[in-house]
Amino acid sequence: MTITELDFPHMDDEDTTLAPSEDKTEAVHAWSLTETTDLDAPTERYSWGTTWLNAGAFIAASTIVAVIIGVLGWTMLNHSDPAPQPTAAEPIPTAPDVIVPTPPAPTPIPTPAPQTPDEKFIAWLKADNLYPDNPTKSIYNAHATCDDFSRNIEYPRILEDQKKNSGLPAFAAADLISIAVNAYCPQYAQNLLTK
């Protein structure tokens, strides 16, 4: 190989050649004892597709081996020998006789006094988180709701009247109407279904 002035313009005009290297080197490492190969020879190259295919095959094979090991381990752990059963020659120990005292008879729970429709109505309002400021006025409005249903007044008008009289929003007034019908006039419950 000759180095020219174009490669190194600062050099003189003289041609320079590289000194040949000695091919015979002393083996220093174990790998250097093998036969040397031509480093300039083209190496076999793989495309990315082939590389990914090889990696996928390796992962699939590793997964299959892991599953087989897991299944074998699980079966060996779960199919262990059950505890040995006592033979007929061995007596089975029994617990000594223990006398357990009979518990006393439960005391009867007093039944609550029957509620009046007004008490049921107020209790149901509170259960629905509607706490009337004036329970008497709420009871009066509930009876007025039943009277309106008995006069065949339509639900939307009853709802508007209840919102106006109670000062509640529409959803709370609708709950109040439903509770009133259940407490005082259940015969009009079907009118609630057609709202």
SEPASE-737112 format. One record per residue (C-alpha): x, y, z; residue number from 0. Coordinates in nm, 3 decimals. Example, Ala and Ser with C-alpha at 12.3 -4.5 7.8 and 13.67 -1.06 7.14 Angstrom:
% residues 2
@u:1.230 v:-0.450 w:0.780 doba:0
@u:1.367 v:-0.106 w:0.714 doba:1
***
This chain:
% residues 195
@u:0.000 v:0.000 w:0.000 doba:0
@u:0.140 v:0.333 w:-0.098 doba:1
@u:0.057 v:0.656 w:0.078 doba:2
@u:0.047 v:0.952 w:-0.154 doba:3
@u:0.072 v:1.325 w:-0.116 doba:4
@u:-0.306 v:1.358 w:-0.142 doba:5
@u:-0.348 v:1.156 w:0.173 doba:6
@u:-0.096 v:1.363 w:0.368 doba:7
@u:-0.027 v:1.697 w:0.197 doba:8
@u:0.223 v:1.808 w:0.458 doba:9
@u:0.463 v:1.528 w:0.372 doba:10
@u:0.741 v:1.552 w:0.124 doba:11
@u:0.705 v:1.427 w:-0.228 doba:12
@u:0.865 v:1.098 w:-0.147 doba:13
@u:0.648 v:0.789 w:-0.161 doba:14
@u:0.615 v:0.607 w:0.166 doba:15
@u:0.524 v:0.247 w:0.205 doba:16
@u:0.408 v:0.061 w:0.508 doba:17
@u:0.635 v:-0.200 w:0.651 doba:18
@u:0.486 v:-0.546 w:0.636 doba:19
@u:0.388 v:-0.682 w:0.976 doba:20
@u:0.514 v:-1.009 w:1.099 doba:21
@u:0.250 v:-1.275 w:1.062 doba:22
@u:0.421 v:-1.505 w:1.302 doba:23
@u:0.334 v:-1.386 w:1.648 doba:24
@u:0.385 v:-1.570 w:1.964 doba:25
@u:0.068 v:-1.724 w:2.109 doba:26
@u:-0.019 v:-1.537 w:2.424 doba:27
@u:-0.381 v:-1.638 w:2.475 doba:28
@u:-0.552 v:-1.973 w:2.442 doba:29
@u:-0.771 v:-1.848 w:2.162 doba:30
@u:-0.471 v:-1.732 w:1.967 doba:31
@u:-0.343 v:-2.088 w:1.940 doba:32
@u:-0.614 v:-2.178 w:1.694 doba:33
@u:-0.570 v:-2.148 w:1.327 doba:34
@u:-0.604 v:-1.788 w:1.215 doba:35
@u:-0.878 v:-1.696 w:0.975 doba:36
@u:-0.885 v:-1.435 w:0.712 doba:37
@u:-1.027 v:-1.124 w:0.880 doba:38
@u:-1.109 v:-0.964 w:0.549 doba:39
@u:-1.332 v:-1.255 w:0.447 doba:40
@u:-1.702 v:-1.164 w:0.447 doba:41
@u:-1.893 v:-1.286 w:0.750 doba:42
@u:-2.238 v:-1.437 w:0.730 doba:43
@u:-2.496 v:-1.171 w:0.811 doba:44
@u:-2.858 v:-1.223 w:0.910 doba:45
@u:-3.148 v:-0.993 w:0.840 doba:46
@u:-3.348 v:-0.842 w:1.127 doba:47
@u:-3.642 v:-1.063 w:1.040 doba:48
@u:-3.429 v:-1.374 w:1.081 doba:49
@u:-3.285 v:-1.241 w:1.405 doba:50
@u:-3.632 v:-1.173 w:1.547 doba:51
@u:-3.752 v:-1.514 w:1.431 doba:52
@u:-3.460 v:-1.682 w:1.609 doba:53
@u:-3.524 v:-1.479 w:1.926 doba:54
@u:-3.895 v:-1.567 w:1.916 doba:55
@u:-3.820 v:-1.936 w:1.874 doba:56
@u:-3.580 v:-1.924 w:2.170 doba:57
@u:-3.839 v:-1.749 w:2.390 doba:58
@u:-4.112 v:-1.995 w:2.286 doba:59
@u:-3.890 v:-2.293 w:2.364 doba:60
@u:-3.793 v:-2.140 w:2.701 doba:61
@u:-4.161 v:-2.079 w:2.785 doba:62
@u:-4.254 v:-2.438 w:2.702 doba:63
@u:-3.973 v:-2.571 w:2.922 doba:64
@u:-4.082 v:-2.338 w:3.208 doba:65
@u:-4.445 v:-2.454 w:3.180 doba:66
@u:-4.342 v:-2.819 w:3.184 doba:67
@u:-4.127 v:-2.762 w:3.493 doba:68
@u:-4.412 v:-2.573 w:3.662 doba:69
@u:-4.670 v:-2.844 w:3.588 doba:70
@u:-4.439 v:-3.120 w:3.708 doba:71
@u:-4.359 v:-2.929 w:4.026 doba:72
@u:-4.726 v:-2.855 w:4.093 doba:73
@u:-4.829 v:-3.219 w:4.046 doba:74
@u:-4.551 v:-3.341 w:4.272 doba:75
@u:-4.648 v:-3.098 w:4.548 doba:76
@u:-5.024 v:-3.155 w:4.525 doba:77
@u:-5.018 v:-3.531 w:4.492 doba:78
@u:-4.827 v:-3.606 w:4.806 doba:79
@u:-4.925 v:-3.906 w:5.013 doba:80
@u:-5.216 v:-3.841 w:5.249 doba:81
@u:-5.163 v:-3.881 w:5.621 doba:82
@u:-5.148 v:-4.247 w:5.720 doba:83
@u:-5.478 v:-4.386 w:5.848 doba:84
@u:-5.478 v:-4.563 w:6.184 doba:85
@u:-5.503 v:-4.936 w:6.156 doba:86
@u:-5.768 v:-5.141 w:6.330 doba:87
@u:-5.514 v:-5.263 w:6.586 doba:88
@u:-5.449 v:-4.911 w:6.714 doba:89
@u:-5.720 v:-4.768 w:6.938 doba:90
@u:-5.847 v:-4.426 w:6.838 doba:91
@u:-5.821 v:-4.183 w:7.128 doba:92
@u:-6.149 v:-4.023 w:7.229 doba:93
@u:-6.214 v:-3.708 w:7.423 doba:94
@u:-6.330 v:-3.747 w:7.780 doba:95
@u:-6.698 v:-3.696 w:7.844 doba:96
@u:-6.767 v:-3.330 w:7.902 doba:97
@u:-7.092 v:-3.203 w:8.041 doba:98
@u:-7.199 v:-2.886 w:7.869 doba:99
@u:-7.455 v:-2.683 w:8.058 doba:100
@u:-7.773 v:-2.605 w:7.871 doba:101
@u:-7.788 v:-2.237 w:7.780 doba:102
@u:-8.074 v:-2.042 w:7.932 doba:103
@u:-8.378 v:-1.985 w:7.717 doba:104
@u:-8.355 v:-1.662 w:7.521 doba:105
@u:-8.559 v:-1.379 w:7.654 doba:106
@u:-8.835 v:-1.280 w:7.416 doba:107
@u:-8.781 v:-0.956 w:7.231 doba:108
@u:-9.074 v:-0.728 w:7.286 doba:109
@u:-9.253 v:-0.654 w:6.965 doba:110
@u:-9.283 v:-0.285 w:6.891 doba:111
@u:-9.622 v:-0.131 w:6.914 doba:112
@u:-9.785 v:-0.102 w:6.575 doba:113
@u:-9.706 v:0.225 w:6.408 doba:114
@u:-9.973 v:0.460 w:6.295 doba:115
@u:-9.968 v:0.562 w:5.929 doba:116
@u:-9.837 v:0.906 w:6.034 doba:117
@u:-9.548 v:0.745 w:6.227 doba:118
@u:-9.467 v:0.519 w:5.931 doba:119
@u:-9.474 v:0.818 w:5.697 doba:120
@u:-9.231 v:1.025 w:5.908 doba:121
@u:-9.002 v:0.721 w:5.965 doba:122
@u:-8.992 v:0.650 w:5.589 doba:123
@u:-8.913 v:1.015 w:5.515 doba:124
@u:-8.619 v:1.003 w:5.758 doba:125
@u:-8.503 v:0.671 w:5.612 doba:126
@u:-8.496 v:0.846 w:5.271 doba:127
@u:-8.294 v:1.136 w:5.421 doba:128
@u:-8.591 v:1.375 w:5.405 doba:129
@u:-8.621 v:1.549 w:5.741 doba:130
@u:-8.929 v:1.773 w:5.745 doba:131
@u:-8.908 v:2.102 w:5.933 doba:132
@u:-9.275 v:2.071 w:6.018 doba:133
@u:-9.392 v:1.706 w:6.033 doba:134
@u:-9.757 v:1.815 w:6.063 doba:135
@u:-9.734 v:2.013 w:5.738 doba:136
@u:-9.563 v:1.715 w:5.566 doba:137
@u:-9.844 v:1.483 w:5.682 doba:138
@u:-10.103 v:1.733 w:5.556 doba:139
@u:-9.929 v:1.753 w:5.213 doba:140
@u:-9.917 v:1.372 w:5.199 doba:141
@u:-10.294 v:1.351 w:5.259 doba:142
@u:-10.345 v:1.621 w:4.995 doba:143
@u:-10.146 v:1.405 w:4.750 doba:144
@u:-10.380 v:1.111 w:4.813 doba:145
@u:-10.680 v:1.340 w:4.770 doba:146
@u:-10.539 v:1.459 w:4.435 doba:147
@u:-10.498 v:1.100 w:4.315 doba:148
@u:-10.855 v:1.021 w:4.426 doba:149
@u:-10.977 v:1.313 w:4.208 doba:150
@u:-10.783 v:1.169 w:3.908 doba:151
@u:-10.534 v:1.455 w:3.889 doba:152
@u:-10.234 v:1.363 w:3.676 doba:153
@u:-9.897 v:1.288 w:3.836 doba:154
@u:-9.705 v:1.580 w:3.673 doba:155
@u:-9.947 v:1.832 w:3.826 doba:156
@u:-9.929 v:1.661 w:4.167 doba:157
@u:-9.548 v:1.676 w:4.145 doba:158
@u:-9.556 v:2.049 w:4.068 doba:159
@u:-9.795 v:2.112 w:4.362 doba:160
@u:-9.573 v:1.907 w:4.594 doba:161
@u:-9.259 v:2.100 w:4.485 doba:162
@u:-9.439 v:2.429 w:4.547 doba:163
@u:-9.587 v:2.327 w:4.885 doba:164
@u:-9.277 v:2.155 w:5.026 doba:165
@u:-9.005 v:2.370 w:4.867 doba:166
@u:-8.816 v:2.053 w:4.767 doba:167
@u:-8.641 v:1.987 w:4.435 doba:168
@u:-8.818 v:1.760 w:4.185 doba:169
@u:-8.640 v:1.435 w:4.283 doba:170
@u:-8.711 v:1.487 w:4.656 doba:171
@u:-9.073 v:1.585 w:4.588 doba:172
@u:-9.113 v:1.267 w:4.379 doba:173
@u:-8.977 v:1.064 w:4.674 doba:174
@u:-9.220 v:1.241 w:4.907 doba:175
@u:-9.514 v:1.153 w:4.678 doba:176
@u:-9.404 v:0.789 w:4.660 doba:177
@u:-9.372 v:0.765 w:5.039 doba:178
@u:-9.710 v:0.935 w:5.088 doba:179
@u:-9.884 v:0.688 w:4.855 doba:180
@u:-9.718 v:0.390 w:5.028 doba:181
@u:-9.814 v:0.519 w:5.374 doba:182
@u:-10.167 v:0.655 w:5.317 doba:183
@u:-10.314 v:0.539 w:4.986 doba:184
@u:-10.139 v:0.231 w:4.844 doba:185
@u:-10.435 v:0.175 w:4.609 doba:186
@u:-10.288 v:0.457 w:4.391 doba:187
@u:-9.940 v:0.298 w:4.362 doba:188
@u:-10.009 v:0.212 w:3.997 doba:189
@u:-10.038 v:0.588 w:3.926 doba:190
@u:-9.671 v:0.621 w:4.026 doba:191
@u:-9.572 v:0.372 w:3.756 doba:192
@u:-9.720 v:0.587 w:3.481 doba:193
@u:-9.525 v:0.900 w:3.567 doba:194
***
